[in-house]
Amino acid sequence: MEFEKLKPPDDGKKIEYVDGKLLVPDNPIIPYIEGDGIGKDVVPAALKVLDTAAEKTGREIVWFRIYAGEDAYKLYGNHLPEDTIKAIKEYRVAIKGPLTTPVGGGYRSLNVTIRQTLDLYACVRPVYYIDGVPSPLKKPENVNLIIFRENTEDVYAGIEWPKGSDEAKKLIDFLSTLGAKIREDSGIGVKPISEFATKRLVRMAIKYAIENKRRNVTLVHKGNIMKYTEGAFRDWGYEVAREEFPNTTVTEDELWEKFEGKQPDGVVVVKDRIADNMFQQLLTRTAEYDVLAMPNLNGDYISDFAAGLVGGLGVAPGSNIGDGMGVFEPVHGSAPKYAKQNKVNPTAEILSGALMFEYLGWNDCSELIKKAVEITIKSKVVTYDIHRHTGGKLVGTREFAEAVVENMHSL
């Protein structure tokens, strides 16, 4: 593989993907992107933690720096150079910090572009409580969710045109021939939701639930209003369960009709909820939900909301998964006003690394990190976002990561 301005490491080995499985060496080459804003703080801090976890379990990560965002623009004159896409394709697994996308005009979201270009069709976000983190819930320990958000379609597909553009006028004129009445001064966007993309997402969610002994998968949609997009998402999701997992799934109705509400061992219950109702369900009936699968926009809203139940975006990890490829990143944004102040909480970036280790099959590494993070927070060695609620010892980004490393050595 040749790059325009990148030099791959001399050491380390590539992760391979053979017969639907990742083959991960003990010294994989893993590209990383520092990103913009607080990425400059949280990514270096996280890499130290990840290096320590790998070393303690007899492994080594060979890091390969690649570029996106402002750093890429300075080097390439392009916010997302082809080198970066090629490197992730070649090495299959990468970790990144947040990237800044201007609101309104300007270039399209870099994060969305990466996901769509690499066909990372599932945004997978675990949401769970870390003891010691302040939460608005009385029983935050009941939150233990895995959210599967479709990543390539819906209103985030980027199919839109501004008010007054030739494309918007043409589409408004065409839709008028179908009986639609749209004001001439409208911006126009299209919301595609396909059977193919829906089924592969729900398939991944159900497989995850079965393999990880989860109790249920909930399809979250607004099909009562958007019947042919989000309603279809629900219907196709049930089709996947019925046709591909007939012996390991039951619907919520079948649970009562056939089993009197008692869930059989080894069987996952598949159910659905209306998206706006799902917010209150997570607040008032938290423990009833396990794995959630949903279209793109719903997933964006609900995953951020769920993160708020357990302490906010500062502790929320995320991943974007395709077939044999994954990019791992925190849920939070770049927060440029806090950049390079050694102030912000690196937990979300650190836990995104732990999630990456789980994807590699390094569960021992992941558990080591999660335990060390929890010990650190429980001992009230915390950054400002948590300190303002709990008190304790106020530390910066680097110092928090160092405390996690120290606690890791004690395990």
N, C-alpha and C positions, 0 to 999 in steps of 0.2 A: 504494500500500500504506500503510495507516494502522496505527500502533502505539499501544499504551496509554502507554508511558513512554519510548520510544526516538525519537530524531531521526536519520534517515539523513543521511549526508554530503551536502553541496551539490555537491561535486565528484565526479568518477569516473562510471563507467558500469557497468551491470549485465552480468554474464555471461549469455548466452542459450544455449538448447538447442534446436537446430533440426535436424530430420531425423536425429536420433540423434547429433548432434555438438555439442560446446561451441563457441560463438563467443565468443572472449575478447578484449576490448579491451586496449589498452596501458595503460589506467588503471582496472583493475577495482575495484569496491567489494567488499571481502572482510570479512565479519564475523569477529570473534575473541572468544573467551571466555578470560579469565585463569584461571578455575578456582579451586580451593582449594589450601591448603597451599603447596607449592613452585611451584605455578602462578604465584604472585605474583612469583617470582624468574625462572623460566625463560622465561615468555612475553614479558615486556618485552625480555629479552636476545635472544630469537630474532627478535623483530620488527625490531630494529636490523640484524641480519644480513640478513634478508629484504629490508628496504628498500634496503640497500646493493647487494645482488645485482640487484635490479630496476633501480636507478638506473644501475648499470654496464652494463646491457644495453639502456638506452634506454626503460625502462618506469617505471611508478609504481604502487604499491599504495595505494589509498585505504581505510584501515582503518575499520571500523564496530564499535564495542564493543557487545557484547550480553552477557547475563548468564545464568549457571546456577550452582547450588551456593549457598554461603553468601551471596555477594554478591546473588544473585537473591532469596534469602529476605528479606534486609534491605530490598530495594527493593520487592518485590512481595508478600512473604508466601508465596512459592511457590518451591521450589528449581528448578523448570523451567517458567518462565512461557510462555504462548502467544506472547508477543512474540518469544522466542528461536527457537521452531520456525518461526514465520512468516518471520523474517528469513533463516534458512538456506534455507527453501523459495524465497524471493524472489531471493536472491543466489547460490544454488546451491553455492557453495564456501565453507567456513569452516575456521578452525584454532582449536584449543582446548588449554588446559592440562588437567591431571588434575582430576577431581572426586572428592570424598570421599563414600563410601556406607558407613554404619555396618554392621558385621557383625551378622547376626541380625535383630532387629526394626528398625522404622523404615521409611523410604520405600524403594522399589525402586531398583535401580541407575540412576543418572541416565544413565550411558553407554549401558546397554542400552536404556533408554527412548528416548533420542535415536535410536539405530540403528533400533529397531523403528518408531517414529513416522514417521520419514522414509524407511523402507524402504531403509536403507543395508545391503543384504543381503550384501555381501562385505567382510569385514575383511581388508585386503591389507597384509601386513607383509614388506618386504624385510629380509633378514638377510645382511649381508656384513661382511667384515673391514676395519677401518680400521687401516692400518699404524701401530704405536706403542701400540695398546691391548693391555693384557695379556690373554692367553687361556689356557685350560687345554689347548688343543690344540697338538700339535707343528707342524701345518701349518694354522693358522686361515685362511690365504689360500684354502684349498679350499672354504670356506663361502661360497656365493653362491646363496642361496635366495630365492624369492618364495612366501610362504605365503598361500593363499586360504582363509579360514575363513568358513563359513556363519554369518551373523550374527543370524538372526531366529528360529531354531527350536531343536530339541534341548532339553536340560534347562534351558537359559537362557531358554526362552520365557515363564517366569514363571507357568506353570500349576501351582500347588502350594498346599497347604493344611496348616495345622499339626495336630499330634496333637490329637485330641479335638474338632476342629471338626465342625460339622454336615456340611460338604462332604466332609471326609475320611471320616466315618462312612458317608455315602451311597455314596461311591465304593468303599469297602472292601466294603460290602454288595453292591453291584452286581457287583464283580469276583468275589465269592464265588460268584455264580450262574454264572460262566464257569469255575469250577473253581480259581480262584486262592486261595491261602491267605495272608492278610496279617494280621499281628498287629494287634490293636485299638488298641494304643498307638503306631501308626505315623503319622508325617507322610507325606503323599502328594504326589508330583510326577509330571507326565506328560512323556514324551519324544517329541514329534512330529517326524518327519522326512518331508517331502513330496517327491514326484517333481518338482513345480514348482520348489520352492526349491533342491533339489539340482541340477537340470539347469541352472538359470540361473547357479548358482555355477560349476559345472564348465565350462559354456560360456565364461564369462568367463576362467577359468584357461587353457583351451585356446587361446582367441583371443589372450590375452596371450603365451602361449608361441610361437605361430606368428608374431605380429607382431614379437616381440623376439628371434626366432631362438634360442629356448631348446630344449634337447635333449629334455626329457621332462616329463611331468606324472604325479605319483604320487597316487593316491587313497588316503587314509589313513583306516582304519576299524577297528571292532571287530566286524566282521560274522561272525566265527566264533562269537560268543556272542549278540550282538543281531542276529539274522538278518533281522528284518523292518523294522528301522530303519537300522542302520549297514550291514548286508548289502545292503539295498536301495539305500543311498547308492552303494555300489560298483557295483551292477548298473546303476543309472540313469546313473552317470558313464560307464561303458563304452558305454551306449546313445547318449549324446550324441556321443561320439567316432565311433562306427560310423555313425550315421545323419546327422550334421551335418557331419562332417569326414572323409569316407571317403578323400579323396585326399591328406590332409595329416597323417593319424595312422595309426599301427599299434600293435597291442598288443605287449607284451613277448613273448608266445608267437609271434605272427606274425613278429616280428623274426628269430627263430631259424628258424622254419619256412620262411619265404620269402626271407630275406636273409642267412642263415647268421650272424646276429648283427651284421652290418655295417649301421649306420643310414644309410639313403639321405639325400642332401641334401634339405633342405626338408621333412623329415618329422619329426613329434614322436612319440616313443614314449609310450604311455599304459600305466601299470602300477598295481598296488596293493600296499599293505603293511598288515599288522596294526599297530594303533596302538602297542601296547606294544613291539613289535619295532622300530618306527620310531626310538625313542630310541637304541637301540644302533646302528642303521644310520647315523644321523647322526654318531655318534661314530667308528665304525670304517670306514665306507665313504662318508665325507662327500662326496667329489667325484662320486659316482654320482647325486646328487639335485639337482634344479633347481627345478621348480615343484611345490608340494604343494597339494592341495585336500582339504578335510576338513570334517566336521561341527563344530558350534560348540564343544563341550567339548574335543574332541581338539585343535582349533586353539588354544584358550586355553593348554593345557598345552604343546603342542609349540612354539608360537611363543616362549613365555617360555624354554623349555629351549634352543631354538636361539639365542636372544639371549645366553644364558649362554656359548655356545661362542665368541662374538666380543667378550666384554667385559661383558655384562650389560645390564640394562634401561636403564641410564643413557645408552646409545648406540643404543637401538633405536627407530626411527621406526615409525609406524603410520598407517593410513588406514581409513576406512569409506566404501565406495563403493556407490552405487546407479546408477540410470539417469539420467545427466546431473546427478548431485549427489554431493558428497563432503565429508566432515568429517575433518580430519587432526589427529592427536594422538599424543603419545608413548605408548609401551607402559607406562611406569612409572606408579605411583600418585602420590598427593598428598603422602606423607611429611610430615605436619603438624609433626612434631617438628623438622624442618629449615627450616620456613617462615620467610621474611624474614630469613634469616641470610647471604644472599649467599654460599652455600657449595656448593650442589649443581651437578652437571654439566648444562648446558643442551643438550648435543649431541643428545639424542633429540628435543627440541622443535625445534631448528634443522633437523635432518634430516627431521623431519615436514614442515617448511616446504619443504624441497627436494623432497620427494615430492609436495607440493601443486603445486609449479611444474611437475613432470613431468606431472601430471594436466592442467594448463592448456596443455601443449604448450611450455612454456618450458624446454626441456632445457638450453639454454646457462646459464640461471640456476641450475638444479639442479647442474650439473657444477661451476660456479664455487664454489658453497657447499661441495660435497663435497671439492673439492680444497683449499680454504682450511681446512676443519676438519682434514683429514689433515695438512696442513703444520703446523698449530698443535700437534696432538698429537705428531707426530713430533719437533718441536722441544722437547718436554717442557714446554710451557706448559700445565698441566693442573690440574683441580680435584682435591679431596681423594681421591675414589674411585679415580682412576688414580694420583695421586701416591704413595699408600701402597704401590703395587706398583713404580713406575718411578722415583720421585724426580723431580728436575727443579725447575722453578719452580712453586710452589704459588700458584694464583690463585683468586679467587672467581668467582661466576656472571657478573657484569657484566664483569669483567676478561677472562674467557675469551672472551666474545662480542666484546669490543673487539679482542682479539688475532686472532680470525677475520676481523673486518672489515679490520684492518690487512693481514693476509695476502692478503685478497681484492684489495686495492688493488695489491698487488705482482704479481698475475697478469695 
